[in-house]
Amino acid sequence: MRRSLLFIVLALTLTTNLAMAQEKSVNPEINKSFVKPDVAAFVERFESEGREVYDHREEIIEACQLKPGMVVADIGAGTGLFTRMIAPRVTDRGQVFAVDIAKEFVEHVEKVCQEAGATNVKGVVCTSESTELPANSVDLAFICDTYHHFEFPYKTMRSLHRALKPNGQVVLVDFDRVEGKSSDWILNHLRAGKATFVKEVELAGFEVAEEQDFLATSYWIRFKKSDRKTNSNHTTDSIEDIKRLIAEGTAKLIDVREQAEWEAGHLAAAELIPLSMLKSLPADELSTKLAEQLPKDKIIYCHCRSGSRVLAATPILQELGYDIRPLALGYSLLVDEGFEKAE
């Protein structure tokens, strides 16, 4: 009896800790200065000689290869420096979403663009977890000196992934944080360097398509969407990344075996969602049932006994809007890889 009670307490503690991890910002203070910002002060700061991205603004935009009719999202538009440059290049046939977490910035950008006659600019106030852009609406997302301000990188990038059209791309410009080389300001301001940020973007469903090196203290990288799958259609995510993402609450693990198999032995981190249920329930009923169990703002890793049933479960869950990633390794092999068995 005492052992059962202890197990319940431990399970509740684990659930609580994971829930807290799921909501934990990677840098809670990073956007403090954008709460009621002094727009005029930021115009002077962002749009002045000596700021590398300002000095190289023409090269940065030219590298994006913008074309008339494109829909571009300027993520972290700030005072609108790049929004104003993008708008005439996509012409009235295109559109620019000026996206920012600060309402004051968005209102300022809309105002100055209207005054300049740029009628193709639409302001969007985002949140710390979402770009708030319409699904399948954007050709190119432009993120300049902004990614390091993302408090929930996976959630924000997945919202952008949904907003991008099938062939949509992301251009990322950010400071190159290098110990012993970068300025103290960059070292203190950024939580991580290029390799970490690139890996985070990749894990959200992208791959590097191009990189240019005309900046001295920053980098310019183009990403395209990627299904991150092997030839057998299993995820390419490493076991180490899978464990880390589950532990920090960015991902969840589900088991699509049947109840009897689950009862014979299962992983402590997994939740049971039998393939038979996924196949038998109508889509609307299944969507309602899963909404109570599976969040759509997290990676959903999926395992079975030998890696075959997950391939049948994947399209069903994808159709419902989940970032579902099937594992090639089955239950026993995952235990061998260090996943804890449930008591």
N, C-alpha and C positions, 0 to 999 in steps of 0.2 A: 504493500500500500504506500509506504513512504517512498519507495523507488518510483512508483507511478506518479506520485505527487511531485517529486523532484523533476521528473521528465517533463511534466506539464509546465512547471515554473521555468525550466531551462528553455523549453520551446517558446513560451511567451516572451521570455527575455530576448531570445534570438530574433523573433518576429519584430519586437519593438525596436531593437538595434538596427535591423535592416530597414525598417520604415524610416527611422531617423536618417540612416545613410542615404536613402533614396531622395530625401529632401535637403541634403546638405550641400550648400554652395561650395564650389572649389576655391572661391575667393570672396567672402561675404562683404568686404569693405571696398572692393574694386570700383563700384559704381556710385560711391558716396558723393562724389563731386557733381554727379548728374541729377541729383535731387534738387529741383528748383535752380537750375544753372543760370548764371549771369551770361546771357547769350553774347552780349557785346564783348565781354572779356574773353570768351572762348573764340570769337571771330578773330580777335587780335592774336590769340595763341595758336589757333589752327591754320590761319591763313596769312602767314608771314614768312619772309625769307629766313633760311636757316633751319627750318623744319624739313627734313629730307623728303618726305612725301609731297610737300608743297613745292620744293625746288624741282622735283622730278615728276610733277603732276602730268605733264604732257606725255612723257615716256610711259608712265604707268597706264594711262588711259589708251594710248596708241597700242600698247601690247595686248589690250583686251580685245582688239579687233571687232569693235562694235559696228553694227550695220543698221541701216534704216529698217524700221519695223520691229526691231528687237524689244523685248520686255526685260528691263534690267532692274534688279533690286539692289539699292545702295544700302547695305546693312551697316548700321552705325553711321548714319548720314551726317550726324553732328551739325555743323553750321551750313552744310550743303555745298562745300567746295566741289566735290566730285559729282554730286547730283547735277549741278549747273553745267558741268562739262559733258556729262553723259547725255542730257536731254536733247541738245541739238544734233548729236551724232546719230541718235535713233530716230530722229525727226518726229513729226506729228503722227506718223504711221505707227510709231512705237510708244512705249510708256516707261516711266521711271517711278519705282516705288522708293520713296525716301523713308527708310525705316530707322527708328531710333527709340530708345527707352525713355527719353526725356520729351515730354509733350511740348515743352518750350522750344526745343530744337526743331521738332516737326512743324510747328506753327511758323517758326521763322523761315524755314526752307520753303514752305508753301507760299509764304508772303513774298519773299524775294524772287521766287520763280515766276509768280504771277505778274509781279511788277516788271520783270524782264521779258514777259510775253511767252514764257514756256508753259504752255497749257497741257503738256503731257506728263506733268509731275503730280503724283498723288502721295500724300503723307500717310504713314502708318505708324502708330504708337505700338511698339512691341512690348513683351514682358521679358522677364529674366529667363523664361523657359521656352518661349516661342517667338518666332518672327511675326506671327499673326498674318501671314500671307495666304492668299487663296491657293488651293491645291492646283497643281498642273498649270501654273500661270506664268512662270518665269523662265526666260532663256538663259540669263546669266545673273548670278549673285556675286556682287562685288563687296568684299570685306576688307577694308583698309584700316590698319591700326585699331582694330575692334575685337578681333578674336580673343585677345588676351583679357578682354572685359566680359567674356561669356562666363556666367556663374554656373550654368548647367550645360556644358559643351555638347553632350550627346543629345539632350532634349532639343536644344536650339538647332543643331545641325540636322536632326531628323525632321524638325518642322520645315527646315529649308529643303531637305530632300523631298518631302511631299510637295512643296511649292514648285519645285523645278519640273519642267517638262521632261519627257523621256531622254532627250539629248541635251538637257540643261547642264550647265557647268558652273563652277565656283572659281573665282579668282581671289586668292588670299594674299594680302600684303601685311606683314607684321615685322616687328623688331626681331633681329637675330640676336638672341640672348646667349652669349658665349662667355663662360667664366675666364677671367684674366684678359679679356679683350673688350667686352662691352663696357659702356659707361656705368657708373654706380647707379644712375637713375634707372637704366634699363634692367640691371641686375636686381634692383630692389622692387621695381614696378611689376615686372613680369614673373608669373609663378613658374614658368617653364620655358624651355627653348624650342627651336624649330622642330627637332625630331619628335618631341612629345606632342606638339600641336598637330603635326602632319599625321602621326599615328592616330590621334583622336579623331581627326577628320576621316581618315580611312576607315576606322572602326564604325563610323556612322553611316558607311555605305558609299565611299568614294575611293578613287585611286588617282595618283598623280598623272597628269597628262602632259604637262610642260612646266619648265622652270626657267626663269630668266635671271641674269645676274648683273643688272645695271645699277643696282642699289648697293651702297656701301655698308650701311648698318641695319638694313632690312632685307627681306626676301620677297620675291614675287613668284607665286606658284598657281598654276591652273589645275583644277581637279575635274574629273568627270564621274558620273555615277558608275558604280560597280556592284555587281551582285555578290561579290566576295565568295564565290563557290568554286569547288574543284570540278574536274570533268565528270565526277559521279554526282554532282549537285549537292555535295555536303559543304558546310562552311569551311573557309580557309582560316578562320580565327584560331589562334593557338590555344592550347590547354591553359597556358599561363594567363593569357588575356581573359579567357572564359572564367577562370577561377577568380581573378581580380575583379572583373566586372560584376560577377554575381555577389562577391563579398561586399563591394561598395554600394550595391543597390542599383547599379545601372542596368543590370540584366536579371532575368529570372530563368529558372530551369524547369522544364516540364518533362514528364515521362508519359509516353503515349502507349505504353503496354496496357494490358488488361488488369482488372482488379486482382485476380488470383496471382498473377506474376508480381504485382506490387506487394501483395501481402507476403510473398515468399522472400522478399528482400528488395529494398529500394534505397535511393540516395537521400541523405538527410536534407539536402538543399532543394530537392525536387518536389513538384506538385503533380498529382496524377490527373491527366486528362486523356482518357482512353481513346484510341483511334476509332473504335466502334462508335463512340458517342459523336465524335467529329463527323463521321460519315452518315450517321442515322438522323441527326436533327436537322430540320429546315434551317436555312441560313439565318433568318430573323430570330428564331428561337435560340439558335446556337450563339448568335452575337449577344443576346441578352444574358444568357447563362455565363458566357465567358467574361462579360464586362465586370462581373463581381469578383473574378479571379485573376484576370490577366490585364495589366495596364498597357495601353497602346503607346505610352511614351518610354517604354523600356525595350531592350533587346530580349527576345524570347528564344533561348536555346532549347533544343528539343532532342531527346534521346529515346531509344527503345532497346531491344535486346541485341540487335546486330547491325543497326544502321539502315535497315530497309523500310520499316514502317514510317520512319520520320519523313521519308520522301513522299509518302502518300498524305501525310498530315500537313506538310508545308504549303501546298497550293490552297488548301482549305483555309488555313489561317492567314495566308497572304491576301486572299480575297476579302477577308474581314478587316484588313488594314494593319496586320501585325508585322513587325520586323522579325520574322521567324527565321532562325538559323539552325538547320538540322546538323546533328553531330554524326560523324561516321562511326565513332566508338560507341559500343553498347554498354549496358549496365556493368558487366563484369570488368571490362577494360577500363571504364571510368573509375571503378574502385581501385584497379591497379595503378591508375594515374594519380591517386591520392584523394579522390572524392570520398567523403565520409559516408559510411553506411548508416542508415537509421537504426536505432536500437529496437 
